[in-house]
């Protein structure tokens, strides 16, 4: 694997998630957040073998992220890494990281508010708009 800027932050991220149930990771585009973070956290003991859901805002981004993650593992999409988007799903019985769009996550939460079997939800490309009081 080629070294990426985010690699330096991964130990601190692991420690933060060990101590708390939440963390915010901020890095510039291209730093490797999408491709490194889920793979780095997939085997953490606190995850207890549960899966990771990673939210991508667009269908194309979800598919591309899953393909990149799977290629990093030398696998095809649907093995360890899969995705679910509207009208398309590539997941299998061994899928541990599932890249989903907002609509898929919303429906999943409606069907199962506790997200049984999911140990981590990653909000990728999460943008905060500045607050401007009136």
RONUMI-153995 format. One record per residue (C-alpha): residue number from 1; residue in three letters; x, z, y. Coordinates in pm, 1 decimal, always signed. Layout:
REC   nr  rest        px        pz        py
REC  NUM   ala         X         Z         Y
...
//
This chain:
REC   nr  rest        px        pz        py
REC    1   unk      +0.0      +0.0      +0.0
REC    2   unk    +112.2     -79.6    +349.7
REC    3   unk    +148.1    +228.7    +569.8
REC    4   unk    -123.7    +260.3    +832.4
REC    5   unk    -140.3    +489.2   +1137.5
REC    6   unk    -424.6    +695.3    +985.6
REC    7   unk    -202.6    +801.8    +694.7
REC    8   unk     -41.0   +1067.9    +915.3
REC    9   unk    -380.5   +1229.1    +982.8
REC   10   unk    -499.3   +1244.4    +620.7
REC   11   unk    -339.4   +1581.3    +530.1
REC   12   unk    -497.5   +1745.7    +835.9
REC   13   unk    -832.1   +1585.0    +752.1
REC   14   unk    -814.2   +1718.6    +396.2
REC   15   unk    -739.4   +2068.1    +528.9
REC   16   unk   -1021.2   +2049.5    +783.4
REC   17   unk   -1274.3   +1951.3    +517.2
REC   18   unk   -1149.0   +2221.9    +286.3
REC   19   unk   -1211.3   +2481.1    +558.6
REC   20   unk   -1536.1   +2334.6    +698.6
REC   21   unk   -1817.4   +2105.4    +593.2
REC   22   unk   -1758.0   +1864.2    +878.0
REC   23   unk   -1482.1   +1688.9   +1068.8
REC   24   unk   -1451.5   +1424.7   +1336.6
REC   25   unk   -1171.7   +1173.9   +1302.6
REC   26   unk   -1097.9    +958.9   +1603.9
REC   27   unk    -849.7    +672.5   +1589.5
REC   28   unk    -822.3    +326.3   +1742.1
REC   29   unk    -953.9     +17.7   +1564.4
REC   30   unk    -721.4    -103.3   +1291.0
REC   31   unk    -576.6    +241.4   +1221.7
REC   32   unk    -716.0    +242.4    +867.8
REC   33   unk   -1010.6    +481.3    +895.2
REC   34   unk   -1249.6    +264.5    +694.0
REC   35   unk   -1006.1    +168.5    +421.0
REC   36   unk    -802.3    +484.9    +373.8
REC   37   unk   -1026.1    +784.0    +435.3
REC   38   unk   -1278.2    +737.0    +150.6
REC   39   unk   -1002.7    +661.2    -100.7
REC   40   unk    -796.8    +958.0     +17.3
REC   41   unk   -1090.8   +1198.1     -21.3
REC   42   unk   -1241.0   +1061.1    -343.2
REC   43   unk   -1056.1   +1302.5    -573.8
REC   44   unk   -1056.7   +1613.6    -357.2
REC   45   unk   -1142.1   +1925.3    -564.1
REC   46   unk   -1414.8   +2038.0    -321.1
REC   47   unk   -1597.2   +1710.9    -387.2
REC   48   unk   -1649.3   +1826.0    -744.7
REC   49   unk   -1677.3   +1475.3    -887.4
REC   50   unk   -1969.3   +1390.0    -660.3
REC   51   unk   -1989.8   +1055.9    -486.0
REC   52   unk   -1914.2    +953.0    -129.0
REC   53   unk   -2161.5    +763.4     +87.7
REC   54   unk   -2006.4    +569.9    +373.9
REC   55   unk   -2239.1    +445.9    +644.4
REC   56   unk   -2162.2    +107.6    +801.4
REC   57   unk   -2384.7     -17.1   +1082.1
REC   58   unk   -2408.3    -380.6    +968.8
REC   59   unk   -2459.6    -552.3    +633.4
REC   60   unk   -2155.6    -775.3    +674.5
REC   61   unk   -1938.1    -474.2    +758.7
REC   62   unk   -2069.6    -281.4    +458.3
REC   63   unk   -1995.2    -565.2    +218.5
REC   64   unk   -1650.0    -626.9    +369.3
REC   65   unk   -1557.3    -257.5    +361.0
REC   66   unk   -1657.0    -227.8      -4.3
REC   67   unk   -1459.6    -539.7     -94.0
REC   68   unk   -1150.8    -409.8     +85.8
REC   69   unk   -1174.4     -62.9     -71.2
REC   70   unk   -1219.3    -212.5    -418.1
REC   71   unk    -922.0    -444.0    -367.7
REC   72   unk    -706.7    -145.7    -265.7
REC   73   unk    -784.9      -0.6    -609.5
REC   74   unk    -727.1    -333.8    -782.5
REC   75   unk   -1089.1    -341.2    -895.9
REC   76   unk   -1396.7    -550.0    -835.8
REC   77   unk   -1686.5    -431.5    -623.2
REC   78   unk   -1932.9    -234.4    -831.5
REC   79   unk   -1672.0     -37.8   -1024.6
REC   80   unk   -1536.1    +265.8    -835.4
REC   81   unk   -1650.0    +123.3    -502.0
REC   82   unk   -1984.3     -42.8    -443.7
REC   83   unk   -2233.3    -117.6    -172.4
REC   84   unk   -2606.4    -125.3    -106.2
REC   85   unk   -2752.9    -335.0    +168.8
REC   86   unk   -3100.5    -477.1    +220.8
REC   87   unk   -3185.4    -708.1     -71.0
REC   88   unk   -2840.7    -668.8    -230.7
REC   89   unk   -2672.3    -400.9    -437.5
REC   90   unk   -2340.9    -391.4    -620.8
REC   91   unk   -2303.1     -48.4    -776.7
REC   92   unk   -2242.7     +61.2   -1130.5
REC   93   unk   -2243.4    +374.6   -1342.7
REC   94   unk   -1886.0    +458.4   -1236.1
REC   95   unk   -1932.7    +399.5    -862.6
REC   96   unk   -1789.5    +693.4    -667.4
REC   97   unk   -1783.4    +542.1    -318.0
REC   98   unk   -2097.0    +366.1    -200.1
REC   99   unk   -2099.4    +180.8    +130.9
REC  100   unk   -2450.9    +164.0    +275.4
REC  101   unk   -2629.1     +52.2    +589.1
REC  102   unk   -2848.1    +272.8    +807.4
REC  103   unk   -3173.2    +150.8    +653.2
REC  104   unk   -3051.1    +224.3    +300.6
REC  105   unk   -2935.9    +572.5    +402.0
REC  106   unk   -3268.0    +643.7    +575.0
REC  107   unk   -3466.0    +541.7    +266.2
REC  108   unk   -3237.7    +742.8     +41.7
REC  109   unk   -3286.2   +1051.3    +258.2
REC  110   unk   -3663.9   +1003.5    +245.1
REC  111   unk   -3654.9    +984.3    -134.4
REC  112   unk   -3399.0   +1262.6    -180.4
REC  113   unk   -3340.1   +1480.1    +130.4
REC  114   unk   -3065.1   +1677.9     -46.7
REC  115   unk   -2876.6   +1363.0    -150.0
REC  116   unk   -2831.6   +1491.5    -502.8
REC  117   unk   -2492.0   +1389.9    -642.3
REC  118   unk   -2344.2   +1309.0    -301.2
REC  119   unk   -2065.0   +1536.7    -187.1
REC  120   unk   -1963.6   +1361.0    +134.0
REC  121   unk   -2124.5   +1131.6    +389.2
REC  122   unk   -1888.6    +936.6    +613.7
REC  123   unk   -2027.1    +788.5    +933.7
REC  124   unk   -1796.1    +495.4   +1000.0
REC  125   unk   -1803.1    +320.2   +1337.5
REC  126   unk   -1995.5    +604.3   +1493.1
REC  127   unk   -2016.5    +554.5   +1867.7
REC  128   unk   -2105.9    +821.8   +2118.5
REC  129   unk   -2264.5    +704.5   +2438.1
REC  130   unk   -2171.4    +889.7   +2755.3
REC  131   unk   -2441.7   +1118.3   +2884.7
REC  132   unk   -2549.7   +1044.5   +3237.4
REC  133   unk   -2794.8   +1304.3   +3371.9
REC  134   unk   -3056.8   +1176.1   +3614.4
//
